[in-house]
Amino acid sequence: MAQTNVKDLLSAGVHFGHLTRKWNPNMAPYIYMERNGIHIISLYKTVAKIEEASEALKKIASSGRKILFVATKKQAKDIVAESAQKVKMPYITERWPGGMLTNFVTIRKAVKKMAAIDRMKKDGTFETLSKKEKLQVDRLRAKLEKNLGSINDMTRLPGALFVVDTKREHIAIKEAQKLKIPIFAMVDTNSDPREVDFVIPANDDATKSIDKITSLVVEAIAEGLQERKKEKEDIEQLETEGAADSETLEAIEEAPDADAVEKTPTVEEPQKESYDVQAEAVQEEPTDEDNKEE
């Protein structure tokens, strides 16, 4: 895993918090000092928390579970979407659909509706609709794609959530808490860290800061996915070797034993032997003609 550097975080502006009058007292352990009415986040604690979160995310990714990225604020949308796509993870960058987690079955139905519309266009059913109906279906498809297209491959609840700005995404946080899904989040000085399982104290408003933290998170997930891929390849190789070994053993078991073939007398040999002895005995036994001569 890539070592997090305090200087890199400093240059990205990760240390800038909110105004002191807007702070959350529960963030006090992560605040280094106050300067010009703004709280400064302790980057040494940020580094420690990033490493802790990265290790946990790596394990989740290697186990094969999905990590849902959530960021609907303007400055984070594009960054998070691009980062999630790199590791093929689901993400929400538009409005958070209420019940996304707690009512996941209904959300899946909406996603399946997109697939049904796509099938209509492929098999020609779409062409049989009137002009007005086509327009309505296209609008519905565009709306679903915008809100739910990014979670098209998420067939079950995610193994974890990565959130940028917990105050803005409070509905997602509440749903994850209810379902006991681990929450990883960038937490600024105006947010409550108690709502999050893995806190990453950082500036969640600056584009550079969001980009830096997200890139570190994505690196950890990519390593986890690589480990999973390697494990699969090792298992497949072992299975192939095992199948080859079992075939060899079966062939050996089915093959006749050479020693047994040599040592076991055949049925013909003793019969032949007994026949020769009998023949000799017959030859040696005096015939009736001999008896007559005597």
C-alpha positions as CSV (number, residue, x, y, z in Angstrom):
1,M,0.0,0.0,0.0
2,A,1.3,3.5,-0.9
3,Q,2.6,5.4,2.0
4,T,0.6,8.6,2.8
5,N,2.8,11.7,2.9
6,V,1.9,14.6,5.2
7,K,3.5,17.1,2.8
8,D,1.3,15.8,-0.1
9,L,-1.8,16.3,2.1
10,L,-0.6,19.8,3.1
11,S,-0.2,20.9,-0.5
12,A,-3.7,19.6,-1.3
13,G,-5.2,21.7,1.5
14,V,-6.5,18.7,3.4
15,H,-5.7,20.5,6.7
16,F,-8.2,23.4,6.3
17,G,-11.3,23.1,8.4
18,H,-14.4,25.3,8.8
19,L,-14.8,28.6,10.7
20,T,-14.4,28.1,14.5
21,R,-18.0,29.2,15.1
22,K,-19.3,26.4,12.9
23,W,-17.3,23.6,14.5
24,N,-18.6,20.4,16.0
25,P,-17.0,19.8,19.5
26,N,-16.8,16.1,18.8
27,M,-14.1,16.9,16.2
28,A,-11.8,18.4,18.9
29,P,-9.4,15.3,19.0
30,Y,-8.6,15.8,15.3
31,I,-8.1,19.6,15.4
32,Y,-4.5,20.8,15.6
33,M,-5.0,24.5,16.2
34,E,-6.9,27.6,15.2
35,R,-5.7,30.2,12.8
36,N,-7.4,33.4,11.6
37,G,-10.8,32.1,12.8
38,I,-10.4,28.7,11.0
39,H,-9.7,25.3,12.6
40,I,-6.6,23.5,11.3
41,I,-6.9,19.7,11.1
42,S,-4.0,17.6,12.5
43,L,-2.6,15.9,9.4
44,Y,-0.7,13.3,11.4
45,K,-4.0,12.0,12.7
46,T,-5.4,12.2,9.1
47,V,-2.5,10.0,7.9
48,A,-3.1,7.4,10.7
49,K,-6.9,7.3,9.9
50,I,-6.3,7.0,6.1
51,E,-4.0,4.0,6.7
52,E,-6.6,2.4,9.0
53,A,-9.4,3.0,6.5
54,S,-7.3,1.8,3.6
55,E,-6.5,-1.5,5.3
56,A,-10.2,-2.1,6.0
57,L,-11.3,-1.2,2.5
58,K,-8.6,-3.4,1.0
59,K,-10.0,-6.4,3.0
60,I,-13.6,-5.6,1.9
61,A,-12.6,-5.4,-1.7
62,S,-10.6,-8.6,-1.6
63,S,-13.6,-10.4,-0.1
64,G,-15.6,-9.6,-3.3
65,R,-18.1,-7.1,-1.8
66,K,-18.9,-3.8,-3.4
67,I,-18.1,-0.4,-1.9
68,L,-20.7,2.3,-2.7
69,F,-19.3,5.8,-3.2
70,V,-21.6,8.7,-2.3
71,A,-20.9,12.3,-3.1
72,T,-23.7,14.6,-4.4
73,K,-22.0,18.0,-3.8
74,K,-20.9,19.9,-6.9
75,Q,-17.1,19.9,-6.3
76,A,-17.0,16.2,-5.5
77,K,-19.4,14.6,-8.1
78,D,-17.0,14.3,-11.1
79,I,-14.0,13.3,-9.0
80,V,-15.9,10.5,-7.2
81,A,-17.6,9.2,-10.3
82,E,-14.2,9.0,-12.2
83,S,-12.5,7.3,-9.2
84,A,-15.3,4.8,-8.7
85,Q,-15.2,3.8,-12.4
86,K,-11.5,3.1,-12.2
87,V,-12.2,0.2,-9.7
88,K,-15.6,-0.6,-11.2
89,M,-17.5,0.2,-8.0
90,P,-21.1,1.6,-7.8
91,Y,-21.5,5.3,-7.0
92,I,-24.2,7.9,-6.4
93,T,-23.4,11.5,-7.5
94,E,-26.9,12.8,-8.2
95,R,-29.7,13.0,-5.7
96,W,-29.7,10.2,-3.1
97,P,-32.8,8.1,-3.8
98,G,-34.7,7.6,-0.5
99,G,-34.7,4.0,0.5
100,M,-31.7,3.2,-1.6
101,L,-30.4,0.8,1.0
102,T,-33.4,0.2,3.3
103,N,-35.8,-0.5,0.4
104,F,-33.2,-2.0,-2.0
105,V,-35.7,-4.4,-3.6
106,T,-37.7,-1.5,-5.0
107,I,-34.6,0.2,-6.3
108,R,-33.6,-3.0,-8.0
109,K,-37.0,-3.1,-9.8
110,A,-36.3,0.4,-11.1
111,V,-32.9,-0.8,-12.4
112,K,-34.5,-3.8,-14.1
113,K,-36.9,-1.5,-15.8
114,M,-34.0,0.1,-17.6
115,A,-33.0,-3.4,-18.8
116,A,-36.5,-4.0,-20.0
117,I,-36.6,-0.8,-22.0
118,D,-33.2,-1.8,-23.6
119,R,-34.7,-5.2,-24.5
120,M,-37.7,-3.4,-26.1
121,K,-35.3,-1.4,-28.3
122,K,-33.4,-4.6,-29.3
123,D,-36.3,-6.9,-30.2
124,G,-38.3,-4.2,-32.1
125,T,-41.1,-3.8,-29.6
126,F,-40.1,-0.1,-29.1
127,E,-40.9,0.6,-32.8
128,T,-44.5,-0.5,-32.4
129,L,-45.2,2.3,-29.9
130,S,-46.7,5.6,-30.9
131,K,-44.6,8.7,-31.1
132,K,-45.8,10.0,-27.8
133,E,-45.2,6.7,-26.0
134,K,-41.7,6.5,-27.4
135,L,-41.0,10.0,-26.1
136,Q,-42.3,9.0,-22.6
137,V,-40.2,5.8,-22.5
138,D,-37.0,7.6,-23.6
139,R,-37.6,10.2,-20.9
140,L,-38.1,7.5,-18.3
141,R,-34.9,5.7,-19.4
142,A,-32.9,8.9,-19.3
143,K,-34.1,9.7,-15.8
144,L,-33.4,6.2,-14.5
145,E,-30.0,6.3,-16.1
146,K,-29.1,9.6,-14.5
147,N,-30.1,8.5,-11.0
148,L,-29.5,4.8,-11.0
149,G,-27.3,4.0,-14.0
150,S,-24.2,4.0,-11.8
151,I,-25.5,1.2,-9.6
152,N,-26.6,-1.1,-12.5
153,D,-24.2,-3.8,-11.5
154,M,-24.9,-3.7,-7.8
155,T,-27.2,-6.8,-7.3
156,R,-27.0,-6.8,-3.5
157,L,-26.4,-4.4,-0.6
158,P,-22.9,-3.0,-0.6
159,G,-20.2,-4.1,1.9
160,A,-19.3,-0.5,2.8
161,L,-20.1,3.1,2.0
162,F,-17.5,5.8,1.2
163,V,-19.0,9.3,1.8
164,V,-17.8,12.8,1.1
165,D,-19.5,15.3,3.5
166,T,-21.5,13.4,6.1
167,K,-23.8,16.4,6.8
168,R,-25.0,16.6,3.2
169,E,-25.3,12.8,2.9
170,H,-27.1,12.4,6.3
171,I,-29.9,10.2,4.7
172,A,-27.4,7.7,3.3
173,I,-25.6,7.7,6.7
174,K,-28.8,6.9,8.5
175,E,-29.8,4.1,6.1
176,A,-26.3,2.5,6.4
177,Q,-26.4,2.7,10.2
178,K,-29.8,1.0,10.3
179,L,-28.5,-1.9,8.2
180,K,-25.1,-1.9,10.0
181,I,-23.1,-1.3,6.9
182,P,-19.6,0.1,7.7
183,I,-19.3,3.8,6.8
184,F,-16.0,5.4,5.6
185,A,-16.1,9.1,5.3
186,M,-14.2,12.4,4.9
187,V,-15.2,14.3,8.0
188,D,-14.7,18.1,8.2
189,T,-14.6,20.1,11.5
190,N,-18.3,21.0,11.2
191,S,-19.4,17.3,11.2
192,D,-20.0,14.6,13.8
193,P,-17.4,11.9,13.6
194,R,-19.5,9.6,15.9
195,E,-21.8,8.8,13.0
196,V,-19.0,7.2,11.0
197,D,-17.2,3.9,11.6
198,F,-13.9,4.9,9.9
199,V,-13.3,8.7,10.2
200,I,-10.9,10.4,7.8
201,P,-10.6,14.0,9.2
202,A,-10.1,16.2,6.1
203,N,-11.3,19.2,4.2
204,D,-14.4,18.0,2.3
205,D,-15.0,21.2,0.4
206,A,-11.8,21.7,-1.7
207,T,-11.5,19.8,-5.0
208,K,-7.8,19.1,-4.4
209,S,-8.4,17.7,-1.0
210,I,-11.3,15.4,-2.2
211,D,-9.2,14.2,-5.1
212,K,-6.3,13.4,-2.9
213,I,-8.2,11.4,-0.3
214,T,-10.3,9.6,-2.9
215,S,-7.3,8.6,-4.9
216,L,-5.7,7.0,-1.8
217,V,-8.9,5.1,-1.1
218,V,-9.1,3.9,-4.7
219,E,-5.5,2.7,-4.5
220,A,-6.3,0.5,-1.5
221,I,-9.4,-0.9,-3.2
222,A,-7.5,-1.7,-6.3
223,E,-4.9,-3.6,-4.3
224,G,-7.7,-5.6,-2.6
225,L,-9.2,-6.4,-6.0
226,Q,-5.7,-7.5,-7.3
227,E,-5.3,-9.8,-4.3
228,R,-8.7,-11.3,-5.0
229,K,-7.8,-11.9,-8.7
230,K,-4.5,-13.6,-7.7
231,E,-6.3,-15.8,-5.2
232,K,-8.8,-16.9,-7.9
233,E,-5.9,-17.7,-10.3
234,D,-4.1,-19.7,-7.6
235,I,-7.3,-21.7,-6.8
236,E,-7.9,-22.4,-10.5
237,Q,-4.3,-23.6,-10.9
238,L,-4.6,-25.9,-7.8
239,E,-7.8,-27.3,-9.1
240,T,-6.3,-27.9,-12.6
241,E,-3.2,-29.6,-11.0
242,G,-5.5,-31.6,-8.6
243,A,-7.6,-32.8,-11.6
244,A,-4.4,-33.9,-13.4
245,D,-3.1,-35.7,-10.3
246,S,-6.5,-37.5,-9.8
247,E,-6.5,-38.6,-13.5
248,T,-2.9,-40.0,-13.1
249,L,-3.9,-41.9,-9.9
250,E,-7.0,-43.4,-11.6
251,A,-4.8,-44.5,-14.6
252,I,-2.3,-46.1,-12.2
253,E,-5.1,-47.9,-10.2
254,E,-6.7,-49.2,-13.4
255,A,-3.4,-50.5,-14.9
256,P,-2.7,-54.2,-14.2
257,D,0.1,-55.2,-11.7
258,A,3.0,-56.6,-13.7
259,D,4.3,-58.6,-10.7
260,A,0.9,-60.1,-10.1
261,V,0.7,-61.1,-13.8
262,E,4.1,-62.9,-13.6
263,K,3.6,-64.7,-10.2
264,T,0.0,-65.8,-10.6
265,P,-0.1,-69.2,-12.4
266,T,-2.4,-69.3,-15.4
267,V,-5.2,-71.9,-15.7
268,E,-3.6,-73.5,-18.8
269,E,-0.2,-74.3,-17.3
270,P,-1.2,-76.7,-14.5
271,Q,-3.6,-78.4,-16.9
272,K,-0.8,-79.0,-19.4
273,E,1.5,-80.3,-16.6
274,S,-1.1,-82.8,-15.4
275,Y,-1.8,-83.9,-18.9
276,D,1.9,-84.7,-19.6
277,V,2.2,-86.7,-16.3
278,Q,-0.9,-88.7,-17.2
279,A,0.5,-89.3,-20.7
280,E,3.8,-90.7,-19.3
281,A,1.9,-92.9,-16.9
282,V,-0.2,-94.3,-19.7
283,Q,2.9,-95.0,-21.7
284,E,4.6,-96.8,-18.8
285,E,1.5,-98.8,-17.9
286,P,1.7,-102.3,-19.5
287,T,-0.9,-102.9,-22.2
288,D,-3.1,-106.0,-22.6
289,E,-0.9,-107.1,-25.5
290,D,2.2,-107.1,-23.3
291,N,0.4,-109.2,-20.7
292,K,-0.7,-111.6,-23.4
293,E,2.9,-112.1,-24.6
294,E,4.1,-112.8,-21.1
